[in-house]
Amino acid sequence: MAPKERRAKPAVFTSGAVIGALGGLIGLGGAEFRLPLLIGLFGFGALEAIILNKAMSLVVVASALPFRAFSVPYAQVFERWDIIVTLLTGSLVGAWLGAGWATQLKSKTLYRVLAVLLVGIAVALLLGHEASTSGIPLFHGVALAITGIAAGFGIGVVAALMGVAGGELLIPTIVLLFGADVKLAGSLSLAVSLPTMIVGFTRYSRDQSFSIIRAQRPFILIMAVGSILGTFIGGQLLGLIPTTYLLPLLAAILLVSSVKVWRHG
Protein backbone atom coordinates (compact mmCIF):
# COMPACT_ATOMS: atom_id res chain seq x y z
CA MET A 1 0.00 0.00 0.00
CA ALA A 2 1.42 3.39 -0.99
CA PRO A 3 2.04 6.02 1.74
CA LYS A 4 -0.74 8.28 0.41
CA GLU A 5 -3.24 5.43 0.64
CA ARG A 6 -2.21 4.79 4.22
CA ARG A 7 -2.93 8.42 5.10
CA ALA A 8 -6.72 8.15 4.76
CA LYS A 9 -8.42 10.15 7.52
CA PRO A 10 -9.84 7.15 9.47
CA ALA A 11 -6.43 5.44 9.49
CA VAL A 12 -4.67 8.61 10.61
CA PHE A 13 -7.19 9.31 13.38
CA THR A 14 -7.20 5.70 14.61
CA SER A 15 -3.41 5.54 14.64
CA GLY A 16 -3.27 8.74 16.66
CA ALA A 17 -5.83 7.40 19.13
CA VAL A 18 -3.99 4.10 19.60
CA ILE A 19 -0.66 5.90 20.10
CA GLY A 20 -2.23 8.33 22.57
CA ALA A 21 -3.83 5.48 24.50
CA LEU A 22 -0.52 3.61 24.75
CA GLY A 23 1.13 6.71 26.16
CA GLY A 24 -1.85 7.56 28.38
CA LEU A 25 -1.70 4.13 30.01
CA ILE A 26 1.64 5.12 31.55
CA GLY A 27 0.98 8.85 31.88
CA LEU A 28 2.77 10.01 28.72
CA GLY A 29 1.67 11.59 25.42
CA GLY A 30 2.82 8.71 23.21
CA ALA A 31 5.11 10.68 20.86
CA GLU A 32 7.84 8.06 21.27
CA PHE A 33 5.48 5.53 19.65
CA ARG A 34 4.23 7.98 17.02
CA LEU A 35 7.68 8.64 15.50
CA PRO A 36 8.37 5.10 14.19
CA LEU A 37 4.79 4.92 12.94
CA LEU A 38 5.24 8.12 10.93
CA ILE A 39 8.33 6.57 9.33
CA GLY A 40 7.27 2.95 8.95
CA LEU A 41 3.52 3.09 8.29
CA PHE A 42 2.96 6.52 6.79
CA GLY A 43 6.18 6.66 4.76
CA PHE A 44 7.61 10.01 5.86
CA GLY A 45 11.36 10.61 5.76
CA ALA A 46 13.26 10.82 9.05
CA LEU A 47 13.47 14.63 9.26
CA GLU A 48 9.88 15.08 8.03
CA ALA A 49 8.68 12.59 10.67
CA ILE A 50 10.57 14.42 13.43
CA ILE A 51 9.07 17.79 12.47
CA LEU A 52 5.55 16.34 12.19
CA ASN A 53 5.99 14.56 15.52
CA LYS A 54 7.15 17.81 17.12
CA ALA A 55 4.08 19.66 15.81
CA MET A 56 1.69 17.03 17.18
CA SER A 57 3.57 16.81 20.47
CA LEU A 58 3.11 20.56 20.91
CA VAL A 59 -0.65 20.23 20.44
CA VAL A 60 -0.93 17.26 22.83
CA VAL A 61 1.20 18.86 25.58
CA ALA A 62 -0.60 22.21 25.30
CA SER A 63 -3.93 20.42 25.74
CA ALA A 64 -2.62 18.36 28.67
CA LEU A 65 -1.64 21.39 30.77
CA PRO A 66 -5.19 22.62 31.53
CA PHE A 67 -6.41 19.04 32.10
CA ARG A 68 -3.74 18.43 34.75
CA ALA A 69 -4.58 21.73 36.48
CA PHE A 70 -7.64 20.00 37.99
CA SER A 71 -5.46 17.54 39.89
CA VAL A 72 -2.31 19.64 40.31
CA PRO A 73 -3.07 23.41 40.53
CA TYR A 74 -0.76 25.84 38.73
CA ALA A 75 0.15 27.46 42.04
CA GLN A 76 1.53 24.16 43.31
CA VAL A 77 3.53 23.69 40.11
CA PHE A 78 5.10 27.15 40.16
CA GLU A 79 6.02 26.80 43.82
CA ARG A 80 8.82 24.62 42.41
CA TRP A 81 9.97 27.26 39.94
CA ASP A 82 13.54 26.36 40.85
CA ILE A 83 13.17 22.95 39.18
CA ILE A 84 11.56 24.47 36.08
CA VAL A 85 14.23 27.17 35.69
CA THR A 86 17.13 24.78 36.30
CA LEU A 87 15.98 22.23 33.73
CA LEU A 88 14.94 24.91 31.20
CA THR A 89 18.38 26.52 31.40
CA GLY A 90 19.81 23.37 29.89
CA SER A 91 16.88 22.08 27.83
CA LEU A 92 16.33 25.25 25.79
CA VAL A 93 19.95 25.23 24.63
CA GLY A 94 19.81 21.48 24.03
CA ALA A 95 16.62 21.77 21.99
CA TRP A 96 18.06 24.49 19.74
CA LEU A 97 21.30 22.59 19.14
CA GLY A 98 19.56 19.21 18.75
CA ALA A 99 17.19 20.54 16.11
CA GLY A 100 20.14 22.12 14.29
CA TRP A 101 22.05 18.84 14.30
CA ALA A 102 19.02 16.96 12.97
CA THR A 103 18.76 19.26 9.96
CA GLN A 104 22.46 18.80 9.16
CA LEU A 105 22.77 15.03 9.52
CA LYS A 106 22.68 12.80 6.46
CA SER A 107 19.40 10.89 6.14
CA LYS A 108 20.98 7.49 6.84
CA THR A 109 22.79 8.81 9.90
CA LEU A 110 19.59 10.38 11.22
CA TYR A 111 17.73 7.07 10.92
CA ARG A 112 20.52 5.38 12.89
CA VAL A 113 20.46 8.09 15.57
CA LEU A 114 16.68 7.73 15.93
CA ALA A 115 17.01 3.94 16.22
CA VAL A 116 19.55 4.27 19.04
CA LEU A 117 17.40 6.87 20.83
CA LEU A 118 14.36 4.57 20.63
CA VAL A 119 16.41 1.92 22.43
CA GLY A 120 17.35 4.52 25.04
CA ILE A 121 13.71 5.48 25.57
CA ALA A 122 12.82 1.78 25.98
CA VAL A 123 15.45 1.47 28.70
CA ALA A 124 14.20 4.67 30.36
CA LEU A 125 10.66 3.24 30.43
CA LEU A 126 11.83 0.06 32.11
CA LEU A 127 14.20 1.61 34.63
CA GLY A 128 12.88 5.10 35.27
CA HIS A 129 9.11 5.08 34.98
CA GLU A 130 8.49 3.51 38.38
CA ALA A 131 10.93 5.83 40.11
CA SER A 132 10.04 6.61 43.71
CA THR A 133 11.18 9.55 45.78
CA SER A 134 12.40 10.05 49.31
CA GLY A 135 11.48 13.72 49.04
CA ILE A 136 15.14 14.63 49.37
CA PRO A 137 17.14 16.03 46.41
CA LEU A 138 20.05 13.90 45.22
CA PHE A 139 22.40 16.90 45.49
CA HIS A 140 22.26 20.36 47.00
CA GLY A 141 23.28 23.89 46.05
CA VAL A 142 25.62 24.36 43.10
CA ALA A 143 26.00 20.62 42.51
CA LEU A 144 22.24 20.24 42.10
CA ALA A 145 22.06 23.23 39.74
CA ILE A 146 24.91 21.98 37.53
CA THR A 147 23.53 18.44 37.41
CA GLY A 148 20.03 19.73 36.66
CA ILE A 149 21.25 21.98 33.83
CA ALA A 150 23.27 19.12 32.33
CA ALA A 151 20.29 16.75 32.55
CA GLY A 152 18.05 19.38 30.99
CA PHE A 153 20.51 19.87 28.13
CA GLY A 154 20.58 16.15 27.34
CA ILE A 155 16.80 15.88 27.50
CA GLY A 156 16.43 18.94 25.26
CA VAL A 157 18.69 17.38 22.64
CA VAL A 158 16.80 14.08 22.69
CA ALA A 159 13.40 15.81 22.59
CA ALA A 160 14.45 17.89 19.57
CA LEU A 161 16.01 14.97 17.70
CA MET A 162 12.91 12.80 18.16
CA GLY A 163 10.18 15.42 18.11
CA VAL A 164 8.91 14.30 21.53
CA ALA A 165 7.98 16.13 24.72
CA GLY A 166 10.59 14.24 26.73
CA GLY A 167 8.32 13.28 29.63
CA GLU A 168 9.71 9.74 29.72
CA LEU A 169 13.07 11.31 30.67
CA LEU A 170 11.93 14.43 32.53
CA ILE A 171 9.63 12.72 35.04
CA PRO A 172 12.22 10.29 36.48
CA THR A 173 14.82 13.09 36.44
CA ILE A 174 12.55 15.40 38.45
CA VAL A 175 11.65 12.61 40.88
CA LEU A 176 15.13 11.19 41.42
CA LEU A 177 17.26 14.33 41.12
CA PHE A 178 15.03 16.92 42.79
CA GLY A 179 13.03 14.66 45.13
CA ALA A 180 9.64 15.84 43.82
CA ASP A 181 6.42 13.84 44.15
CA VAL A 182 5.71 11.82 41.01
CA LYS A 183 2.28 13.43 40.52
CA LEU A 184 3.77 16.91 40.73
CA ALA A 185 6.64 15.76 38.50
CA GLY A 186 4.16 15.07 35.70
CA SER A 187 2.99 18.69 35.70
CA LEU A 188 6.50 20.08 36.12
CA SER A 189 7.50 17.97 33.13
CA LEU A 190 4.83 19.65 31.00
CA ALA A 191 5.94 23.10 32.18
CA VAL A 192 9.49 22.31 31.02
CA SER A 193 8.44 20.45 27.85
CA LEU A 194 6.30 23.16 26.29
CA PRO A 195 8.91 25.95 26.05
CA THR A 196 11.57 23.36 25.16
CA MET A 197 9.48 22.09 22.24
CA ILE A 198 8.70 25.62 21.08
CA VAL A 199 12.43 26.39 20.88
CA GLY A 200 13.11 23.17 18.92
CA PHE A 201 10.14 23.87 16.66
CA THR A 202 11.39 27.41 16.02
CA ARG A 203 14.81 26.07 15.02
CA TYR A 204 13.22 23.56 12.63
CA SER A 205 11.18 26.36 11.05
CA ARG A 206 14.42 27.77 9.63
CA ASP A 207 14.98 24.62 7.55
CA GLN A 208 13.36 24.00 4.17
CA SER A 209 11.99 20.67 5.44
CA PHE A 210 9.60 22.67 7.61
CA SER A 211 7.37 23.04 4.54
CA ILE A 212 6.03 19.59 5.47
CA ILE A 213 3.91 21.35 8.12
CA ARG A 214 1.99 23.33 5.53
CA ALA A 215 1.73 20.38 3.13
CA GLN A 216 0.46 17.98 5.82
CA ARG A 217 -1.70 20.31 7.92
CA PRO A 218 -4.86 18.12 7.71
CA PHE A 219 -2.79 15.04 8.60
CA ILE A 220 -1.35 16.81 11.65
CA LEU A 221 -4.72 18.02 12.91
CA ILE A 222 -6.46 14.66 12.47
CA MET A 223 -3.70 12.66 14.14
CA ALA A 224 -3.31 15.23 16.92
CA VAL A 225 -7.04 15.09 17.73
CA GLY A 226 -6.85 11.30 17.72
CA SER A 227 -3.80 11.43 20.01
CA ILE A 228 -5.52 13.75 22.49
CA LEU A 229 -8.57 11.48 22.61
CA GLY A 230 -6.38 8.41 22.99
CA THR A 231 -4.30 10.04 25.73
CA PHE A 232 -7.49 10.89 27.62
CA ILE A 233 -8.82 7.32 27.28
CA GLY A 234 -5.47 5.82 28.25
CA GLY A 235 -5.34 8.14 31.26
CA GLN A 236 -8.75 6.90 32.40
CA LEU A 237 -7.45 3.33 32.19
CA LEU A 238 -4.25 4.22 34.03
CA GLY A 239 -3.54 1.59 36.65
CA LEU A 240 -5.98 -1.00 35.31
CA ILE A 241 -3.18 -2.86 33.53
CA PRO A 242 -0.28 -3.71 35.89
CA THR A 243 2.90 -1.90 34.86
CA THR A 244 4.73 -5.18 35.51
CA TYR A 245 3.28 -6.39 32.22
CA LEU A 246 2.65 -3.10 30.44
CA LEU A 247 6.10 -1.50 30.58
CA PRO A 248 8.00 -4.51 29.15
CA LEU A 249 5.40 -4.73 26.36
CA LEU A 250 5.76 -1.04 25.47
CA ALA A 251 9.56 -1.27 25.70
CA ALA A 252 9.46 -4.28 23.35
CA ILE A 253 7.38 -2.25 20.87
CA LEU A 254 10.02 0.47 20.93
CA LEU A 255 12.84 -2.05 20.45
CA VAL A 256 11.12 -3.62 17.44
CA SER A 257 10.49 -0.13 16.08
CA SER A 258 14.16 0.78 16.54
CA VAL A 259 15.23 -2.20 14.42
CA LYS A 260 12.81 -1.21 11.65
CA VAL A 261 13.93 2.43 11.74
CA TRP A 262 17.60 1.34 11.61
CA ARG A 263 16.91 -0.83 8.56
CA HIS A 264 14.85 1.95 6.98
CA GLY A 265 17.98 4.00 6.67
N, C-alpha and C positions, 0 to 999 in steps of 0.2 A: 504494500500500500504506500503510495507516495505521501510525502510530508503534508502537502496541502489537503489531501483527503483525510488525513488523521486530525486535521485542525478544525473539523466540523464543530459547531457550537456545543452540541450535547457532549461530545467527547472531551472538549476543553473544560467545560464546566464540571463534568463528573471527575475528571482527573484532578482538578483543583480541589474539589470536595474531599476526595480520598486522601490526597496529600495533606490537606488541612486537618483532617480527622486523625491521621497518623501522628502528626505533630501535637495536636490537641490532647491526645491520650497521655502524653508525657509532659504537657504544659509548654510546648513550643509551637512555632508557627508553621513548621514543616518545610521551610525553604531548602533545607539540606536534602530532602527527598525530591523536591521539585526540579532542582538543577539537572540531575541525570535524566529525568523524564523529558525535560526540554531538549536535551541532546539526543537521547536514544529513541524516544517515541515520536517527538514532533519534528526532529530533523534540523534543529538550529545548530549553527556553528558554536564553538566554545565561547567566544567573546560575545556573540549575540545572546546566547543562553544566559551568560552572567548578567548582562545588562537588563534583560527581560526579568530575570529572577530578582534583581535589585529593585526594579520598579514595583513588582508585585509584593516584595517584602516590605517596602515602604508603606504600601496601602494596608497590608495586614497589620503591621506594627502600629500604625497611626490609629487604626480602628480598635486595637486591643487596649490602648491606653485608657480611653474613657470607660471601657467595660471593667477593667481592673480597679478603677477608682471606687467602685461600689464595695469592694472587699478590702482594698488598701487605699485609704484617702491620700490625696496629693500632699497634704500637710505632713503626713507620716513619711512619705517618700522623700520630701525635700528637707526633712530633719537630718537626713544623712547626705546632705549636699557634698560633704567631704569625699564620700565614695564616688559620687557622680563626677565631681571635678577632677579627682585623681585619675580615674579611668579615662575620662574624655581627653585629658591632657595628652595621653599616649594614643588613644584610639583615633582621634581626628587626624593626627599626623600619619598614623599607620594606614588609615583608609585612603588618604590622598595618594600616598606612595604606592600602596597596593594596587589601586585602580590604574595608576600610571604604568606600573610594571605589567599589568595584564594587557594593556593596549600595545605594549612594545614586544611582548613575547611572540615567538613563532607559534603558529597554530598547534603544531604537534607538541611542542613544549608545554603549551597551556593545557592541553588535554592531560598530559602526564602530571602536571602540577595539581590539577583538579582531582585526578585519581588518587594521588597521595593524600590530599587534604580530606577526601571522603573517608579514607582509612582512618585518618586522625580524628575525624568527627565521630566515627564508629567507636573508637577507643574512648573518646570523651564521654559518650553516652553510657558506656559500660562502667567506667570508673568514676565519673564525676557527677552523674545525674542524681545519685542517691546520697550525695554529700550531706553530712550533718554538721551542725555547728555547736561549739561550746560557748558561743557568745563572746569569745575573746579573740581579738585580732592575732594573726600569726606573727606579725612584727609590730613595732611601734615607732612613732616619730618619723625621722628621715628615711629609715630603712623601709617602713611601710609605704611611704610616698614613692620612693624609687621603684620598689617592687610593683606597686600598683600601676605606675606609669608604664613600666616595661611590659606588664601583662596587658594593659590596654592597647599598647602599640601592636603587640602580636595579634591580639583579637581583631583590631582594626584592619590589619593586613589580610587576615584570613577572611573576614566579612566582605571586604572589597573584592578579593580574588574570586569568591564564590557567589557573591550577590546575596548573602544571607544576613540575617539580623545579628547572629552571633550569640544568641541566648544559650545555646548548648555549651558555650565556653564561658560566657559572662556569669551565668548563675552559679556554677561551682566556684568560680574565682571569687565572687562576692561573698559567698558563704564561707569558704575555707580561708581566704586571705583576710577579709575584713570582719569575720565573725557575725555577719548579719543573718537574721532569720530567713529561711528559705522562701517563705511567702513574700516577705518584703523584697528579697533578692530578685524575684520575678519582675516586680514593678521597677526596681532600680535598673534592672537589665534593659527594660524598654526605654527608660529615660536616657540611658547611655546609647542604646542602639539607634534611636531615631536621628539624632544629630550626626552620629557616625555614618549612617547610611546616606544622609543628605550630602555630606562631604564627598563620599565615594561616588555618589550619583552625579554630583556637580563635576567631578574630575572626568567621569566617563562622557559627560555631555560635550567635552572638548574634542572627542574623537569622532571620526566620520562614521564609525559603527553605531553611534547613538541614533542614527536615522532609523534603526530597527524599531524604536519606540513609536515613531509616527506611523511607520508601515504596519505595525502589529497592534495598534491601539485597541481594536475590538477584542483581539486575542487576550491582551493584558487584562482588560476590564472583566471579561467573562471568567477567566481563570482566577482572578483576584476575588471576585464575588464568590465563586465556588470555594476558594480557600478559606475565606472568612466564615462561610457557613460551615464548612468542614471543621475548622478550628473550634467553633462554638459547640458543635455536636461532640467532637472529641473531648472537649473540656467538660461537658456534662457527663461523659462516660469515664472521666478521670478517676482512677482507683478501682474501677470495676474489674479490670484485667490486671492481675498481679504483675508488677514490674519484673519479677523474677523470670517470667516468661516473655514479657513484652519487650524489654530492652535488648535481650540477645536476638530476638527476631528482627527488630528494627536495625540493629547493628549489622546483622547478616545481610539485610536488604542493601545497606550502604556499601558493604564489602563487595557484593555481587555487582552493584552499580559501578563501583570503582574499577573493577576488572573490565567492564564493558566500555567505560569512558576511556580507559588506558588503550584498549584495542581500537577505539574509534579514531584515535589519533594516528 
